[in-house]
Amino acid sequence: MRKRPIATNDPHIQALARIVGEQAILYRKEDLMAYDCDGFTVHRHLPRAVVFPNSTEQVAAVVKYCHEHDLPFLARGAGTGLSGGAIPLNGEVVISLTRMKRLLHVDLENRRAVVEPGFVNLKLTNSVAHRGYYYAPDPSSQYCCTIGGNVAENAGGAHCLKYGVTTNHILGLEVVLPNGEVIEIGGNGVPDPPGYDLLGLLTGSEGTLGIVTKITVRLLKNPEAKQTVLAYFDEVEDASQTVSDIISAGIVPAALEMMDQTAIEAVEAAAFPVGHPKDIAALLLIEVDGISAGIDEQINDILTICRRHHVREVKVAQSEEERARWWANRKTGFGAMGAISPDYLVQDGVIPRSRLPEVLREIADISRKYGLRIANIFHAGDGNLHPLVLFDASKPGETERALAAGSECLKACAAVGGSITGEHGVGIEKKEEMRFIFTDEEILAQTAIRDVFNPKNLLNAGKLFPTPERCVETKMPSTVK
Ligand SMILES: Cc1cc2nc3c(=O)[nH]c(=O)nc-3n(C[C@H](O)[C@H](O)[C@H](O)COP(=O)(O)OP(=O)(O)OC[C@H]3O[C@@H](n4cnc5c(N)ncnc54)[C@H](O)[C@@H]3O)c2cc1C
């Protein structure tokens, strides 16, 4: 970062600069603009300042200062969040963890590693792969998102169907509480430790309970064998039924992903085309892994199920290179929307797998109702849908229509007993949709927990929860609208 002398009379900026160093703070408008949103670009707000601490001590000192001077603040990792969690709604001091990016310790004997929060997800697997290990949670953004951000969002990924999401791989956390105190929770991997499950509480709390400054994660041994299947279908219903039948046959694939026709059009027009036919209604990308014995049998069973549901073409990857190309095509699917639409909104609902055909039909109805195309790329195996609403923000009213269409997709998920988020969090984007699945009392029970950790509500205020209709939320900082 370029060193420029502090040129402001703002005493808070000067004090924060003394904590992190003059070279580790941004406060000029032109610099702050890069931090006015995250991956949810519909809302933009400038922070008061962005600080780049390089140690837990610096994070704690910044937080203590904000706490004592009633300054709103929030944590930020890579800013890839899709629900607006890192947007400084209240002119926050943004605490960027990107300089805290060290791999602190690898303990293969006990299958764990300790990282700083700014450590990029994929770098962990890359750091231990040569010794036969990997870190399982694999969000499609894993080449740039941070493990701190993954903890806050309880991130998932394509391979979380078999191996579980982030919370299943976190063994310990060091956390700076909103008053600046530092605590450690978990850490030794002992099953069922006494006391409350604070690891479970903090993981997925969307940066509202504390700032994570150190993370102990579980590492897994590479599977002995892996095979990947690509299946093309002329009817979405056939693809959906194949998903259901694979799971009910007792097969647990490592990943079971689906893309519909609009999504296929986008990935084929973007950076990693693989030659999918453009006239198919849906494709499935299915991966099985484990010990070598039994993999061929699982693949045969999967091929039989695909054929039973009128698959047009089905093939098994013939090389690691082919498998990697199929995955690059899938994992860059969100960004690929840019090839067919100026803007897109990613939604993130969950449904029981058996309701897939009817919910996809309903999403198609919503698309027609709002006159906006909706592409579907999703983790079909665990019922985690990602309707991508395509729109053009430069056309008057289209952003609002896209938001309304996205909200209606989530309502459809909730109506069949599902949820409004599977992995991207609530942030500011889905606050109101929390009402689709929680009563006022249930929301209040959760905000009461937040108030224990974050009594002044200075940390990431205005995120995650709506204001319950029958009560007035108190203790919001005065800047909160
Ligand atoms: C192309 C693309 C694909 C994606 N695919 C997936 C996917 O497959 N699965 C998935 O789950 N998500 C996915 N995401 C969403 C996003 O990448 C994840 O939510 C990720 O976990 C965010 O990490 P980050 O470092 O970018 O966090 P940020 O966006 O910077 O922050 C996210 C939230 O975490 C909080 N936070 C960040 N760091 C800390 C910390 N150290 N302590 C406390 N709170 C903190 C922030 O305050 C904010 O509320 C995708 C995003 C994109 C753009």
The ligand as an SDF file (V2000), in Angstrom:
LIG
                    3D

 53 58  0  0  0  0  0  0  0  0999 V2000
  -18.4970  -16.0640   -8.0150 C   0  0  0  0  0  0  0  0  0  0  0  0
  -18.8890  -16.3860   -6.6000 C   0  0  0  0  0  0  0  0  0  0  0  0
  -19.1590  -17.7020   -6.2710 C   0  0  0  0  0  0  0  0  0  0  0  0
  -19.5230  -18.0260   -4.9510 C   0  0  0  0  0  0  0  0  0  0  0  0
  -19.7560  -19.3360   -4.6290 N   0  0  0  0  0  0  0  0  0  0  0  0
  -20.0560  -19.6630   -3.3670 C   0  0  0  0  0  0  0  0  0  0  0  0
  -20.2620  -21.0390   -3.0000 C   0  0  0  0  0  0  0  0  0  0  0  0
  -20.1660  -21.9540   -3.8160 O   0  0  0  0  0  0  0  0  0  0  0  0
  -20.5730  -21.3030   -1.7100 N   0  0  0  0  0  0  0  0  0  0  0  0
  -20.6700  -20.3120   -0.7740 C   0  0  0  0  0  0  0  0  0  0  0  0
  -20.9450  -20.6150    0.3880 O   0  0  0  0  0  0  0  0  0  0  0  0
  -20.4870  -19.0160   -1.0920 N   0  0  0  0  0  0  0  0  0  0  0  0
  -20.1690  -18.6660   -2.3440 C   0  0  0  0  0  0  0  0  0  0  0  0
  -19.9740  -17.3500   -2.6710 N   0  0  0  0  0  0  0  0  0  0  0  0
  -20.1590  -16.3070   -1.6330 C   0  0  0  0  0  0  0  0  0  0  0  0
  -18.8760  -15.8800   -0.8700 C   0  0  0  0  0  0  0  0  0  0  0  0
  -17.7180  -16.1580   -1.6270 O   0  0  0  0  0  0  0  0  0  0  0  0
  -18.8080  -16.5730    0.4810 C   0  0  0  0  0  0  0  0  0  0  0  0
  -19.8700  -16.1180    1.3020 O   0  0  0  0  0  0  0  0  0  0  0  0
  -17.4930  -16.3400    1.2480 C   0  0  0  0  0  0  0  0  0  0  0  0
  -17.5250  -17.1010    2.4310 O   0  0  0  0  0  0  0  0  0  0  0  0
  -17.2400  -14.8770    1.6130 C   0  0  0  0  0  0  0  0  0  0  0  0
  -15.8820  -14.7470    2.0070 O   0  0  0  0  0  0  0  0  0  0  0  0
  -15.1510  -13.3280    1.9340 P   0  0  0  0  0  0  0  0  0  0  0  0
  -13.7670  -13.5020    2.4260 O   0  0  0  0  0  0  0  0  0  0  0  0
  -15.2810  -12.7530    0.5860 O   0  0  0  0  0  0  0  0  0  0  0  0
  -16.0120  -12.5090    2.9880 O   0  0  0  0  0  0  0  0  0  0  0  0
  -16.6330  -11.0410    2.8680 P   0  0  0  0  0  0  0  0  0  0  0  0
  -17.5330  -10.9530    1.6970 O   0  0  0  0  0  0  0  0  0  0  0  0
  -15.5600  -10.0290    2.9790 O   0  0  0  0  0  0  0  0  0  0  0  0
  -17.4990  -10.9960    4.2010 O   0  0  0  0  0  0  0  0  0  0  0  0
  -18.6420  -11.7980    4.3290 C   0  0  0  0  0  0  0  0  0  0  0  0
  -19.2130  -11.6360    5.7390 C   0  0  0  0  0  0  0  0  0  0  0  0
  -18.2970  -12.1840    6.6660 O   0  0  0  0  0  0  0  0  0  0  0  0
  -17.9140  -11.2160    7.6330 C   0  0  0  0  0  0  0  0  0  0  0  0
  -16.4960  -11.4600    7.9080 N   0  0  0  0  0  0  0  0  0  0  0  0
  -15.4790  -11.5140    7.0170 C   0  0  0  0  0  0  0  0  0  0  0  0
  -14.3410  -11.8340    7.6420 N   0  0  0  0  0  0  0  0  0  0  0  0
  -14.6460  -11.9720    8.9510 C   0  0  0  0  0  0  0  0  0  0  0  0
  -13.8870  -12.2790   10.1130 C   0  0  0  0  0  0  0  0  0  0  0  0
  -12.5840  -12.5270   10.0600 N   0  0  0  0  0  0  0  0  0  0  0  0
  -14.5310  -12.3260   11.3050 N   0  0  0  0  0  0  0  0  0  0  0  0
  -15.8690  -12.1040   11.3910 C   0  0  0  0  0  0  0  0  0  0  0  0
  -16.6220  -11.7940   10.3260 N   0  0  0  0  0  0  0  0  0  0  0  0
  -16.0180  -11.7410    9.1210 C   0  0  0  0  0  0  0  0  0  0  0  0
  -18.2010   -9.8660    6.9980 C   0  0  0  0  0  0  0  0  0  0  0  0
  -18.4770   -8.8810    7.9890 O   0  0  0  0  0  0  0  0  0  0  0  0
  -19.4310  -10.1940    6.1650 C   0  0  0  0  0  0  0  0  0  0  0  0
  -20.5730  -10.1330    6.9720 O   0  0  0  0  0  0  0  0  0  0  0  0
  -19.6220  -16.9940   -3.9760 C   0  0  0  0  0  0  0  0  0  0  0  0
  -19.3510  -15.6770   -4.3190 C   0  0  0  0  0  0  0  0  0  0  0  0
  -18.9910  -15.3640   -5.6220 C   0  0  0  0  0  0  0  0  0  0  0  0
  -18.7010  -13.9260   -5.9570 C   0  0  0  0  0  0  0  0  0  0  0  0
  1  2  1  0
  2  3  1  0
  2 52  2  0
  3  4  2  0
  4  5  1  0
  4 50  1  0
  5  6  2  0
  6  7  1  0
  6 13  1  0
  7  8  2  0
  7  9  1  0
  9 10  1  0
 10 11  2  0
 10 12  1  0
 12 13  2  0
 13 14  1  0
 14 15  1  0
 14 50  1  0
 15 16  1  0
 16 17  1  0
 16 18  1  0
 18 19  1  0
 18 20  1  0
 20 21  1  0
 20 22  1  0
 22 23  1  0
 23 24  1  0
 24 25  2  0
 24 26  1  0
 24 27  1  0
 27 28  1  0
 28 29  2  0
 28 30  1  0
 28 31  1  0
 31 32  1  0
 32 33  1  0
 33 34  1  0
 33 48  1  0
 34 35  1  0
 35 36  1  0
 35 46  1  0
 36 37  1  0
 36 45  1  0
 37 38  2  0
 38 39  1  0
 39 40  1  0
 39 45  2  0
 40 41  1  0
 40 42  2  0
 42 43  1  0
 43 44  2  0
 44 45  1  0
 46 47  1  0
 46 48  1  0
 48 49  1  0
 50 51  2  0
 51 52  1  0
 52 53  1  0
M  END
$$$$
